[in-house]
Amino acid sequence: MSSMSALVKELRGKTGSGILDCRNALQETNSDMEKAIDLLRQRGLAAAQKKAGRETKEGVVSSYIHAGSKIGVLVEINCETDFVARNEEFQEFVKDVALQIAAANPAYVNREEVPVEQVEREKAIYLAQAKELGKPEAAIDKIVHGKLEKFYQEHCLLEQSFIKDPNRTIIDILTQKIAKLGENVTIARFTRYQLGQE
């Protein structure tokens, strides 16, 4: 196997991008693996943003029951065509999202779903905490903003670190799938059940 083929294989393993895309990215970056990864991520994000406005009327509703049958998840993930809905890569993404929901217990798909009253309540708590600790007035806004971002990362599915790869978020994985599958994909809704909890 030539060194370029080995690099292409390694880059594909790290990014999930196509062979030709990997080869082109490596050629454009003089075989610099990190720069090639960044380049593919930028292109994937650009491709995903182009597709973001497209309607997603197909997809699947899937379930996941955690070992021991104490936690269960129902999730709806949409795409543009039935062809992609049946695609193995799409199905694997759906399973990963269901597993993420079971393990990380998000409350919302994205930050736009968080009720305004809850955001204001969180801000008030963080503000009171900062004042209680005697933080300087100039730093309080930054502290509140930082804690609110952390709240979103913990409670919003798309912003959570992926349990199988904590260096990437669910939105990173979703963006990669959109670029790879060639059509818009959206996580519509989910429900997580835990035995004995309302």
Secondary structure, DSSP 8 states (H G I E B T S, - for coil): --HHHHHHHHHHHHH---HHHHHHHHHHTTT-HHHHHHHHHHHHHHHHHHHTTS---EEEEEEEE-TTSSEEEEEEEEES-HHHHT-HHHHHHHHHHHHHHHHH--SBSSGGGS-HHHHHHHHHHHHHHHHHTT--HHHHHHHHHHHHHHHHHHHBGGGSEETTEEEEEHHHHHHHHHHHHTS-EEEEEEEEEETT--
